[in-house]
């Protein structure tokens, strides 16, 4: 099935807003999401060669607000920072340095995966 993203990487087609997350499985670098649309159609979304994955704000019902995807070619520092929050501002400099190095390594890994 073809899919469509908007300019910010949010999945527009198929449209899962207010649908249900029915399951998540992760094995190595493959993430599989079980999804159900409001009309009852069910999908298995498979994300291969995954560098980072974040799912937040789980609540009873697992209702989907949005799905945002980034391809390796468009990983920016801002997008990685959203996936990997930085240390608290009061943390020692060594933690901030280690964080910066880890983000740079993730960016390099994702750009070399092409």
Backbone as XML, in Angstrom:
<?xml version="1.0"?>
<chain id="A" units="angstrom">
  <residue number="1" name="UNK">
    <atom name="N" x="0.842" y="-1.183" z="0.000"/>
    <atom name="CA" x="0.000" y="0.000" z="0.000"/>
    <atom name="C" x="0.881" y="1.238" z="0.000"/>
  </residue>
  <residue number="2" name="UNK">
    <atom name="N" x="0.548" y="2.200" z="-0.789"/>
    <atom name="CA" x="1.251" y="3.481" z="-0.797"/>
    <atom name="C" x="0.808" y="4.297" z="0.411"/>
  </residue>
  <residue number="3" name="UNK">
    <atom name="N" x="1.702" y="5.105" z="0.914"/>
    <atom name="CA" x="1.372" y="5.986" z="2.019"/>
    <atom name="C" x="1.743" y="7.407" z="1.635"/>
  </residue>
  <residue number="4" name="UNK">
    <atom name="N" x="1.170" y="8.358" z="2.364"/>
    <atom name="CA" x="1.438" y="9.765" z="2.072"/>
    <atom name="C" x="1.744" y="10.492" z="3.376"/>
  </residue>
  <residue number="5" name="UNK">
    <atom name="N" x="2.862" y="11.242" z="3.359"/>
    <atom name="CA" x="3.259" y="12.068" z="4.494"/>
    <atom name="C" x="3.082" y="13.532" z="4.128"/>
  </residue>
  <residue number="6" name="UNK">
    <atom name="N" x="2.796" y="14.368" z="5.129"/>
    <atom name="CA" x="2.795" y="15.802" z="4.850"/>
    <atom name="C" x="4.225" y="16.317" z="4.917"/>
  </residue>
  <residue number="7" name="UNK">
    <atom name="N" x="4.418" y="17.622" z="4.751"/>
    <atom name="CA" x="5.766" y="18.191" z="4.676"/>
    <atom name="C" x="6.547" y="18.053" z="5.979"/>
  </residue>
  <residue number="8" name="UNK">
    <atom name="N" x="5.867" y="17.799" z="7.093"/>
    <atom name="CA" x="6.552" y="17.625" z="8.380"/>
    <atom name="C" x="6.758" y="16.158" z="8.737"/>
  </residue>
  <residue number="9" name="UNK">
    <atom name="N" x="6.325" y="15.249" z="7.871"/>
    <atom name="CA" x="6.513" y="13.825" z="8.108"/>
    <atom name="C" x="5.354" y="13.137" z="8.808"/>
  </residue>
  <residue number="10" name="UNK">
    <atom name="N" x="4.224" y="13.832" z="8.984"/>
    <atom name="CA" x="3.066" y="13.216" z="9.621"/>
    <atom name="C" x="2.301" y="12.387" z="8.601"/>
  </residue>
  <residue number="11" name="UNK">
    <atom name="N" x="1.958" y="11.165" z="8.995"/>
    <atom name="CA" x="1.240" y="10.245" z="8.121"/>
    <atom name="C" x="-0.172" y="10.767" z="7.867"/>
  </residue>
  <residue number="12" name="UNK">
    <atom name="N" x="-0.504" y="10.976" z="6.575"/>
    <atom name="CA" x="-1.807" y="11.496" z="6.176"/>
    <atom name="C" x="-2.691" y="10.436" z="5.528"/>
  </residue>
  <residue number="13" name="UNK">
    <atom name="N" x="-2.058" y="9.493" z="4.856"/>
    <atom name="CA" x="-2.816" y="8.440" z="4.170"/>
    <atom name="C" x="-2.025" y="7.146" z="4.240"/>
  </residue>
  <residue number="14" name="UNK">
    <atom name="N" x="-2.537" y="6.122" z="4.900"/>
    <atom name="CA" x="-3.830" y="6.072" z="5.569"/>
    <atom name="C" x="-3.856" y="6.966" z="6.813"/>
  </residue>
  <residue number="15" name="UNK">
    <atom name="N" x="-5.047" y="7.354" z="7.207"/>
    <atom name="CA" x="-5.263" y="8.304" z="8.300"/>
    <atom name="C" x="-5.660" y="7.523" z="9.552"/>
  </residue>
  <residue number="16" name="UNK">
    <atom name="N" x="-4.807" y="7.536" z="10.569"/>
    <atom name="CA" x="-5.049" y="6.761" z="11.785"/>
    <atom name="C" x="-5.501" y="7.608" z="12.970"/>
  </residue>
  <residue number="17" name="UNK">
    <atom name="N" x="-5.654" y="8.918" z="12.786"/>
    <atom name="CA" x="-6.074" y="9.785" z="13.890"/>
    <atom name="C" x="-7.374" y="9.251" z="14.504"/>
  </residue>
  <residue number="18" name="UNK">
    <atom name="N" x="-7.386" y="9.131" z="15.819"/>
    <atom name="CA" x="-8.498" y="8.594" z="16.607"/>
    <atom name="C" x="-8.695" y="7.098" z="16.420"/>
  </residue>
  <residue number="19" name="UNK">
    <atom name="N" x="-7.809" y="6.446" z="15.669"/>
    <atom name="CA" x="-7.823" y="4.995" z="15.581"/>
    <atom name="C" x="-7.160" y="4.413" z="16.827"/>
  </residue>
  <residue number="20" name="UNK">
    <atom name="N" x="-6.907" y="3.117" z="16.804"/>
    <atom name="CA" x="-6.345" y="2.435" z="17.963"/>
    <atom name="C" x="-4.989" y="1.824" z="17.651"/>
  </residue>
  <residue number="21" name="UNK">
    <atom name="N" x="-4.086" y="1.913" z="18.616"/>
    <atom name="CA" x="-2.832" y="1.174" z="18.581"/>
    <atom name="C" x="-3.121" y="-0.167" z="19.249"/>
  </residue>
  <residue number="22" name="UNK">
    <atom name="N" x="-3.024" y="-1.240" z="18.486"/>
    <atom name="CA" x="-3.379" y="-2.551" z="19.026"/>
    <atom name="C" x="-2.165" y="-3.366" z="19.451"/>
  </residue>
  <residue number="23" name="UNK">
    <atom name="N" x="-0.954" y="-2.921" z="19.061"/>
    <atom name="CA" x="0.235" y="-3.633" z="19.492"/>
    <atom name="C" x="1.513" y="-3.027" z="18.951"/>
  </residue>
  <residue number="24" name="UNK">
    <atom name="N" x="2.596" y="-3.266" z="19.684"/>
    <atom name="CA" x="3.936" y="-2.854" z="19.262"/>
    <atom name="C" x="4.858" y="-4.035" z="19.494"/>
  </residue>
  <residue number="25" name="UNK">
    <atom name="N" x="5.620" y="-4.390" z="18.467"/>
    <atom name="CA" x="6.675" y="-5.383" z="18.646"/>
    <atom name="C" x="7.967" y="-4.800" z="18.089"/>
  </residue>
  <residue number="26" name="UNK">
    <atom name="N" x="9.064" y="-5.110" z="18.763"/>
    <atom name="CA" x="10.376" y="-4.634" z="18.346"/>
    <atom name="C" x="11.325" y="-5.818" z="18.362"/>
  </residue>
  <residue number="27" name="UNK">
    <atom name="N" x="12.001" y="-6.020" z="17.249"/>
    <atom name="CA" x="13.035" y="-7.046" z="17.167"/>
    <atom name="C" x="14.166" y="-6.475" z="16.344"/>
  </residue>
  <residue number="28" name="UNK">
    <atom name="N" x="15.329" y="-6.373" z="16.976"/>
    <atom name="CA" x="16.494" y="-5.764" z="16.331"/>
    <atom name="C" x="16.121" y="-4.362" z="15.861"/>
  </residue>
  <residue number="29" name="UNK">
    <atom name="N" x="16.226" y="-4.099" z="14.557"/>
    <atom name="CA" x="15.918" y="-2.753" z="14.058"/>
    <atom name="C" x="14.580" y="-2.693" z="13.306"/>
  </residue>
  <residue number="30" name="UNK">
    <atom name="N" x="13.686" y="-3.649" z="13.596"/>
    <atom name="CA" x="12.368" y="-3.671" z="12.966"/>
    <atom name="C" x="11.298" y="-3.444" z="14.037"/>
  </residue>
  <residue number="31" name="UNK">
    <atom name="N" x="10.470" y="-2.426" z="13.805"/>
    <atom name="CA" x="9.352" y="-2.114" z="14.693"/>
    <atom name="C" x="8.074" y="-2.395" z="13.922"/>
  </residue>
  <residue number="32" name="UNK">
    <atom name="N" x="7.146" y="-3.119" z="14.549"/>
    <atom name="CA" x="5.857" y="-3.395" z="13.927"/>
    <atom name="C" x="4.764" y="-2.825" z="14.814"/>
  </residue>
  <residue number="33" name="UNK">
    <atom name="N" x="3.882" y="-2.033" z="14.181"/>
    <atom name="CA" x="2.773" y="-1.411" z="14.889"/>
    <atom name="C" x="1.463" y="-1.997" z="14.379"/>
  </residue>
  <residue number="34" name="UNK">
    <atom name="N" x="0.675" y="-2.535" z="15.279"/>
    <atom name="CA" x="-0.674" y="-2.963" z="14.952"/>
    <atom name="C" x="-1.583" y="-1.750" z="15.077"/>
  </residue>
  <residue number="35" name="UNK">
    <atom name="N" x="-2.298" y="-1.413" z="14.016"/>
    <atom name="CA" x="-3.117" y="-0.205" z="13.985"/>
    <atom name="C" x="-4.526" y="-0.530" z="13.488"/>
  </residue>
  <residue number="36" name="UNK">
    <atom name="N" x="-5.509" y="0.165" z="14.066"/>
    <atom name="CA" x="-6.891" y="-0.001" z="13.612"/>
    <atom name="C" x="-7.489" y="1.381" z="13.389"/>
  </residue>
  <residue number="37" name="UNK">
    <atom name="N" x="-8.012" y="1.596" z="12.189"/>
    <atom name="CA" x="-8.632" y="2.878" z="11.851"/>
    <atom name="C" x="-10.004" y="2.975" z="12.517"/>
  </residue>
  <residue number="38" name="UNK">
    <atom name="N" x="-10.553" y="4.175" z="12.547"/>
    <atom name="CA" x="-11.862" y="4.405" z="13.150"/>
    <atom name="C" x="-12.929" y="3.524" z="12.497"/>
  </residue>
  <residue number="39" name="UNK">
    <atom name="N" x="-12.808" y="3.272" z="11.196"/>
    <atom name="CA" x="-13.811" y="2.457" z="10.495"/>
    <atom name="C" x="-13.601" y="0.955" z="10.681"/>
  </residue>
  <residue number="40" name="UNK">
    <atom name="N" x="-12.573" y="0.572" z="11.469"/>
    <atom name="CA" x="-12.349" y="-0.834" z="11.776"/>
    <atom name="C" x="-11.284" y="-1.521" z="10.931"/>
  </residue>
  <residue number="41" name="UNK">
    <atom name="N" x="-10.817" y="-0.889" z="9.847"/>
    <atom name="CA" x="-9.764" y="-1.493" z="9.041"/>
    <atom name="C" x="-8.513" y="-1.670" z="9.892"/>
  </residue>
  <residue number="42" name="UNK">
    <atom name="N" x="-7.856" y="-2.826" z="9.743"/>
    <atom name="CA" x="-6.657" y="-3.104" z="10.524"/>
    <atom name="C" x="-5.430" y="-3.150" z="9.625"/>
  </residue>
  <residue number="43" name="UNK">
    <atom name="N" x="-4.313" y="-2.679" z="10.175"/>
    <atom name="CA" x="-3.055" y="-2.611" z="9.443"/>
    <atom name="C" x="-1.919" y="-3.079" z="10.340"/>
  </residue>
  <residue number="44" name="UNK">
    <atom name="N" x="-0.865" y="-3.549" z="9.716"/>
    <atom name="CA" x="0.392" y="-3.804" z="10.401"/>
    <atom name="C" x="1.420" y="-2.920" z="9.708"/>
  </residue>
  <residue number="45" name="UNK">
    <atom name="N" x="1.875" y="-1.879" z="10.402"/>
    <atom name="CA" x="2.865" y="-0.944" z="9.875"/>
    <atom name="C" x="4.234" y="-1.450" z="10.289"/>
  </residue>
  <residue number="46" name="UNK">
    <atom name="N" x="5.084" y="-1.781" z="9.315"/>
    <atom name="CA" x="6.416" y="-2.308" z="9.588"/>
    <atom name="C" x="7.455" y="-1.247" z="9.259"/>
  </residue>
  <residue number="47" name="UNK">
    <atom name="N" x="8.263" y="-0.910" z="10.247"/>
    <atom name="CA" x="9.328" y="0.082" z="10.102"/>
    <atom name="C" x="10.655" y="-0.660" z="10.137"/>
  </residue>
  <residue number="48" name="UNK">
    <atom name="N" x="11.310" y="-0.759" z="8.997"/>
    <atom name="CA" x="12.578" y="-1.479" z="8.882"/>
    <atom name="C" x="13.751" y="-0.528" z="9.033"/>
  </residue>
  <residue number="49" name="UNK">
    <atom name="N" x="14.900" y="-1.054" z="9.440"/>
    <atom name="CA" x="16.125" y="-0.256" z="9.615"/>
    <atom name="C" x="15.875" y="0.924" z="10.545"/>
  </residue>
  <residue number="50" name="UNK">
    <atom name="N" x="15.134" y="0.705" z="11.603"/>
    <atom name="CA" x="14.770" y="1.759" z="12.542"/>
    <atom name="C" x="15.972" y="2.167" z="13.378"/>
  </residue>
  <residue number="51" name="UNK">
    <atom name="N" x="16.248" y="3.458" z="13.412"/>
    <atom name="CA" x="17.339" y="4.005" z="14.211"/>
    <atom name="C" x="16.817" y="4.436" z="15.577"/>
  </residue>
  <residue number="52" name="UNK">
    <atom name="N" x="15.616" y="5.007" z="15.612"/>
    <atom name="CA" x="15.017" y="5.460" z="16.860"/>
    <atom name="C" x="13.502" y="5.330" z="16.749"/>
  </residue>
  <residue number="53" name="UNK">
    <atom name="N" x="12.871" y="5.070" z="17.888"/>
    <atom name="CA" x="11.419" y="4.940" z="17.925"/>
    <atom name="C" x="10.933" y="5.447" z="19.274"/>
  </residue>
  <residue number="54" name="UNK">
    <atom name="N" x="9.906" y="6.297" z="19.256"/>
    <atom name="CA" x="9.313" y="6.805" z="20.488"/>
    <atom name="C" x="7.797" y="6.733" z="20.358"/>
  </residue>
  <residue number="55" name="UNK">
    <atom name="N" x="7.161" y="6.183" z="21.378"/>
    <atom name="CA" x="5.701" y="6.191" z="21.485"/>
    <atom name="C" x="5.392" y="6.737" z="22.881"/>
  </residue>
  <residue number="56" name="UNK">
    <atom name="N" x="4.565" y="7.778" z="22.941"/>
    <atom name="CA" x="4.344" y="8.444" z="24.222"/>
    <atom name="C" x="2.866" y="8.562" z="24.557"/>
  </residue>
  <residue number="57" name="UNK">
    <atom name="N" x="2.635" y="8.905" z="25.804"/>
    <atom name="CA" x="1.303" y="9.230" z="26.329"/>
    <atom name="C" x="0.302" y="8.097" z="26.176"/>
  </residue>
  <residue number="58" name="UNK">
    <atom name="N" x="0.716" y="6.889" z="26.550"/>
    <atom name="CA" x="-0.219" y="5.763" z="26.524"/>
    <atom name="C" x="-1.286" y="5.957" z="27.586"/>
  </residue>
  <residue number="59" name="UNK">
    <atom name="N" x="-2.522" y="5.716" z="27.197"/>
    <atom name="CA" x="-3.649" y="5.776" z="28.116"/>
    <atom name="C" x="-4.620" y="4.672" z="27.745"/>
  </residue>
  <residue number="60" name="UNK">
    <atom name="N" x="-5.565" y="4.412" z="28.609"/>
    <atom name="CA" x="-6.561" y="3.386" z="28.354"/>
    <atom name="C" x="-7.213" y="3.634" z="26.999"/>
  </residue>
  <residue number="61" name="UNK">
    <atom name="N" x="-7.233" y="2.637" z="26.160"/>
    <atom name="CA" x="-7.810" y="2.768" z="24.828"/>
    <atom name="C" x="-6.773" y="2.924" z="23.736"/>
  </residue>
  <residue number="62" name="UNK">
    <atom name="N" x="-5.554" y="3.411" z="24.083"/>
    <atom name="CA" x="-4.470" y="3.552" z="23.111"/>
    <atom name="C" x="-4.895" y="4.286" z="21.853"/>
  </residue>
  <residue number="63" name="UNK">
    <atom name="N" x="-5.639" y="5.369" z="21.997"/>
    <atom name="CA" x="-6.107" y="6.143" z="20.848"/>
    <atom name="C" x="-4.935" y="6.900" z="20.233"/>
  </residue>
  <residue number="64" name="UNK">
    <atom name="N" x="-4.814" y="6.839" z="18.910"/>
    <atom name="CA" x="-3.709" y="7.463" z="18.179"/>
    <atom name="C" x="-4.017" y="8.937" z="17.939"/>
  </residue>
  <residue number="65" name="UNK">
    <atom name="N" x="-3.064" y="9.795" z="18.282"/>
    <atom name="CA" x="-3.177" y="11.215" z="17.946"/>
    <atom name="C" x="-2.555" y="11.454" z="16.577"/>
  </residue>
  <residue number="66" name="UNK">
    <atom name="N" x="-1.269" y="11.059" z="16.406"/>
    <atom name="CA" x="-0.629" y="11.182" z="15.105"/>
    <atom name="C" x="0.543" y="10.225" z="15.010"/>
  </residue>
  <residue number="67" name="UNK">
    <atom name="N" x="0.999" y="10.025" z="13.799"/>
    <atom name="CA" x="2.175" y="9.202" z="13.505"/>
    <atom name="C" x="3.095" y="10.052" z="12.651"/>
  </residue>
  <residue number="68" name="UNK">
    <atom name="N" x="4.349" y="10.177" z="13.091"/>
    <atom name="CA" x="5.332" y="10.966" z="12.342"/>
    <atom name="C" x="6.497" y="10.061" z="11.984"/>
  </residue>
  <residue number="69" name="UNK">
    <atom name="N" x="6.858" y="10.067" z="10.727"/>
    <atom name="CA" x="7.949" y="9.245" z="10.222"/>
    <atom name="C" x="9.044" y="10.127" z="9.649"/>
  </residue>
  <residue number="70" name="UNK">
    <atom name="N" x="10.288" y="9.733" z="9.846"/>
    <atom name="CA" x="11.434" y="10.423" z="9.257"/>
    <atom name="C" x="12.287" y="9.409" z="8.533"/>
  </residue>
  <residue number="71" name="UNK">
    <atom name="N" x="12.626" y="9.716" z="7.306"/>
    <atom name="CA" x="13.530" y="8.857" z="6.546"/>
    <atom name="C" x="14.957" y="9.229" z="6.907"/>
  </residue>
  <residue number="72" name="UNK">
    <atom name="N" x="15.868" y="8.310" z="6.697"/>
    <atom name="CA" x="17.269" y="8.545" z="7.042"/>
    <atom name="C" x="17.822" y="9.800" z="6.389"/>
  </residue>
  <residue number="73" name="UNK">
    <atom name="N" x="17.320" y="10.147" z="5.229"/>
    <atom name="CA" x="17.868" y="11.295" z="4.514"/>
    <atom name="C" x="17.460" y="12.626" z="5.117"/>
  </residue>
  <residue number="74" name="UNK">
    <atom name="N" x="16.440" y="12.623" z="6.005"/>
    <atom name="CA" x="15.999" y="13.906" z="6.553"/>
    <atom name="C" x="16.079" y="13.967" z="8.075"/>
  </residue>
  <residue number="75" name="UNK">
    <atom name="N" x="16.939" y="13.171" z="8.682"/>
    <atom name="CA" x="17.119" y="13.234" z="10.128"/>
    <atom name="C" x="17.923" y="14.485" z="10.462"/>
  </residue>
  <residue number="76" name="UNK">
    <atom name="N" x="17.333" y="15.341" z="11.261"/>
    <atom name="CA" x="18.013" y="16.558" z="11.691"/>
    <atom name="C" x="18.317" y="16.454" z="13.178"/>
  </residue>
  <residue number="77" name="UNK">
    <atom name="N" x="19.184" y="17.333" z="13.642"/>
    <atom name="CA" x="19.503" y="17.374" z="15.069"/>
    <atom name="C" x="18.239" y="17.614" z="15.885"/>
  </residue>
  <residue number="78" name="UNK">
    <atom name="N" x="17.352" y="18.483" z="15.417"/>
    <atom name="CA" x="16.115" y="18.775" z="16.141"/>
    <atom name="C" x="15.234" y="17.535" z="16.270"/>
  </residue>
  <residue number="79" name="UNK">
    <atom name="N" x="15.119" y="16.773" z="15.184"/>
    <atom name="CA" x="14.279" y="15.568" z="15.241"/>
    <atom name="C" x="14.887" y="14.525" z="16.181"/>
  </residue>
  <residue number="80" name="UNK">
    <atom name="N" x="16.197" y="14.355" z="16.131"/>
    <atom name="CA" x="16.829" y="13.416" z="17.056"/>
    <atom name="C" x="16.713" y="13.906" z="18.493"/>
  </residue>
  <residue number="81" name="UNK">
    <atom name="N" x="16.824" y="15.186" z="18.715"/>
    <atom name="CA" x="16.693" y="15.733" z="20.066"/>
    <atom name="C" x="15.295" y="15.496" z="20.622"/>
  </residue>
  <residue number="82" name="UNK">
    <atom name="N" x="14.294" y="15.496" z="19.753"/>
    <atom name="CA" x="12.929" y="15.199" z="20.203"/>
    <atom name="C" x="12.807" y="13.740" z="20.633"/>
  </residue>
  <residue number="83" name="UNK">
    <atom name="N" x="13.571" y="12.861" z="19.977"/>
    <atom name="CA" x="13.543" y="11.440" z="20.332"/>
    <atom name="C" x="14.387" y="11.138" z="21.561"/>
  </residue>
  <residue number="84" name="UNK">
    <atom name="N" x="15.465" y="11.885" z="21.720"/>
    <atom name="CA" x="16.394" y="11.679" z="22.828"/>
    <atom name="C" x="16.546" y="12.986" z="23.594"/>
  </residue>
  <residue number="85" name="UNK">
    <atom name="N" x="15.726" y="13.201" z="24.618"/>
    <atom name="CA" x="15.815" y="14.460" z="25.364"/>
    <atom name="C" x="17.199" y="14.659" z="25.985"/>
  </residue>
  <residue number="86" name="UNK">
    <atom name="N" x="17.621" y="15.910" z="26.035"/>
    <atom name="CA" x="18.938" y="16.239" z="26.582"/>
    <atom name="C" x="18.920" y="16.150" z="28.111"/>
  </residue>
  <residue number="87" name="UNK">
    <atom name="N" x="20.099" y="16.059" z="28.711"/>
    <atom name="CA" x="20.171" y="16.045" z="30.172"/>
    <atom name="C" x="19.621" y="17.358" z="30.745"/>
  </residue>
  <residue number="88" name="UNK">
    <atom name="N" x="19.226" y="17.314" z="31.981"/>
    <atom name="CA" x="18.740" y="18.524" z="32.656"/>
    <atom name="C" x="19.833" y="19.583" z="32.623"/>
  </residue>
  <residue number="89" name="UNK">
    <atom name="N" x="19.446" y="20.828" z="32.524"/>
    <atom name="CA" x="20.419" y="21.918" z="32.408"/>
    <atom name="C" x="21.398" y="21.963" z="33.573"/>
  </residue>
  <residue number="90" name="UNK">
    <atom name="N" x="21.031" y="21.429" z="34.731"/>
    <atom name="CA" x="21.926" y="21.458" z="35.881"/>
    <atom name="C" x="22.876" y="20.254" z="35.916"/>
  </residue>
  <residue number="91" name="UNK">
    <atom name="N" x="22.734" y="19.342" z="34.955"/>
    <atom name="CA" x="23.619" y="18.166" z="34.923"/>
    <atom name="C" x="25.047" y="18.606" z="34.616"/>
  </residue>
  <residue number="92" name="UNK">
    <atom name="N" x="25.986" y="17.799" z="35.062"/>
    <atom name="CA" x="27.403" y="18.096" z="34.846"/>
    <atom name="C" x="27.711" y="18.187" z="33.347"/>
  </residue>
  <residue number="93" name="UNK">
    <atom name="N" x="28.713" y="18.961" z="33.011"/>
    <atom name="CA" x="29.120" y="19.184" z="31.620"/>
    <atom name="C" x="29.409" y="17.862" z="30.917"/>
  </residue>
  <residue number="94" name="UNK">
    <atom name="N" x="29.993" y="16.905" z="31.626"/>
    <atom name="CA" x="30.330" y="15.621" z="30.982"/>
    <atom name="C" x="29.091" y="14.920" z="30.433"/>
  </residue>
  <residue number="95" name="UNK">
    <atom name="N" x="27.933" y="15.088" z="31.085"/>
    <atom name="CA" x="26.702" y="14.472" z="30.584"/>
    <atom name="C" x="26.210" y="15.181" z="29.322"/>
  </residue>
  <residue number="96" name="UNK">
    <atom name="N" x="26.342" y="16.485" z="29.285"/>
    <atom name="CA" x="25.971" y="17.240" z="28.081"/>
    <atom name="C" x="26.909" y="16.908" z="26.924"/>
  </residue>
  <residue number="97" name="UNK">
    <atom name="N" x="28.185" y="16.765" z="27.217"/>
    <atom name="CA" x="29.152" y="16.385" z="26.180"/>
    <atom name="C" x="28.850" y="14.995" z="25.640"/>
  </residue>
  <residue number="98" name="UNK">
    <atom name="N" x="28.567" y="14.047" z="26.535"/>
    <atom name="CA" x="28.244" y="12.678" z="26.118"/>
    <atom name="C" x="26.957" y="12.656" z="25.291"/>
  </residue>
  <residue number="99" name="UNK">
    <atom name="N" x="25.989" y="13.463" z="25.684"/>
    <atom name="CA" x="24.734" y="13.547" z="24.938"/>
    <atom name="C" x="24.984" y="14.062" z="23.522"/>
  </residue>
  <residue number="100" name="UNK">
    <atom name="N" x="25.755" y="15.151" z="23.400"/>
    <atom name="CA" x="26.068" y="15.699" z="22.078"/>
    <atom name="C" x="26.765" y="14.687" z="21.194"/>
  </residue>
  <residue number="101" name="UNK">
    <atom name="N" x="27.698" y="13.941" z="21.772"/>
    <atom name="CA" x="28.414" y="12.912" z="21.020"/>
    <atom name="C" x="27.454" y="11.806" z="20.570"/>
  </residue>
  <residue number="102" name="UNK">
    <atom name="N" x="26.550" y="11.388" z="21.454"/>
    <atom name="CA" x="25.591" y="10.334" z="21.113"/>
    <atom name="C" x="24.653" y="10.778" z="19.986"/>
  </residue>
  <residue number="103" name="UNK">
    <atom name="N" x="24.194" y="12.025" z="20.024"/>
    <atom name="CA" x="23.313" y="12.542" z="18.961"/>
    <atom name="C" x="24.069" y="12.586" z="17.633"/>
  </residue>
  <residue number="104" name="UNK">
    <atom name="N" x="25.318" y="13.035" z="17.656"/>
    <atom name="CA" x="26.129" y="13.066" z="16.435"/>
    <atom name="C" x="26.314" y="11.663" z="15.869"/>
  </residue>
  <residue number="105" name="UNK">
    <atom name="N" x="26.542" y="10.681" z="16.738"/>
    <atom name="CA" x="26.704" y="9.293" z="16.276"/>
    <atom name="C" x="25.415" y="8.766" z="15.663"/>
  </residue>
  <residue number="106" name="UNK">
    <atom name="N" x="24.269" y="9.095" z="16.270"/>
    <atom name="CA" x="22.981" y="8.673" z="15.707"/>
    <atom name="C" x="22.770" y="9.301" z="14.340"/>
  </residue>
  <residue number="107" name="UNK">
    <atom name="N" x="23.107" y="10.590" z="14.198"/>
    <atom name="CA" x="22.952" y="11.260" z="12.896"/>
    <atom name="C" x="23.848" y="10.607" z="11.858"/>
  </residue>
  <residue number="108" name="UNK">
    <atom name="N" x="25.096" y="10.316" z="12.231"/>
    <atom name="CA" x="26.012" y="9.675" z="11.301"/>
    <atom name="C" x="25.507" y="8.288" z="10.914"/>
  </residue>
  <residue number="109" name="UNK">
    <atom name="N" x="25.054" y="7.516" z="11.896"/>
    <atom name="CA" x="24.539" y="6.167" z="11.621"/>
    <atom name="C" x="23.339" y="6.224" z="10.684"/>
  </residue>
  <residue number="110" name="UNK">
    <atom name="N" x="22.424" y="7.172" z="10.931"/>
    <atom name="CA" x="21.227" y="7.242" z="10.089"/>
    <atom name="C" x="21.565" y="7.715" z="8.683"/>
  </residue>
  <residue number="111" name="UNK">
    <atom name="N" x="22.532" y="8.621" z="8.539"/>
    <atom name="CA" x="22.875" y="9.111" z="7.195"/>
    <atom name="C" x="23.682" y="8.083" z="6.411"/>
  </residue>
  <residue number="112" name="UNK">
    <atom name="N" x="24.426" y="7.225" z="7.109"/>
    <atom name="CA" x="25.206" y="6.208" z="6.408"/>
    <atom name="C" x="24.387" y="4.975" z="6.080"/>
  </residue>
  <residue number="113" name="UNK">
    <atom name="N" x="23.155" y="4.908" z="6.583"/>
    <atom name="CA" x="22.289" y="3.768" z="6.310"/>
    <atom name="C" x="21.693" y="3.823" z="4.914"/>
  </residue>
  <residue number="114" name="UNK">
    <atom name="N" x="21.851" y="4.932" z="4.213"/>
    <atom name="CA" x="21.289" y="5.073" z="2.858"/>
    <atom name="C" x="22.065" y="4.302" z="1.843"/>
  </residue>
</chain>
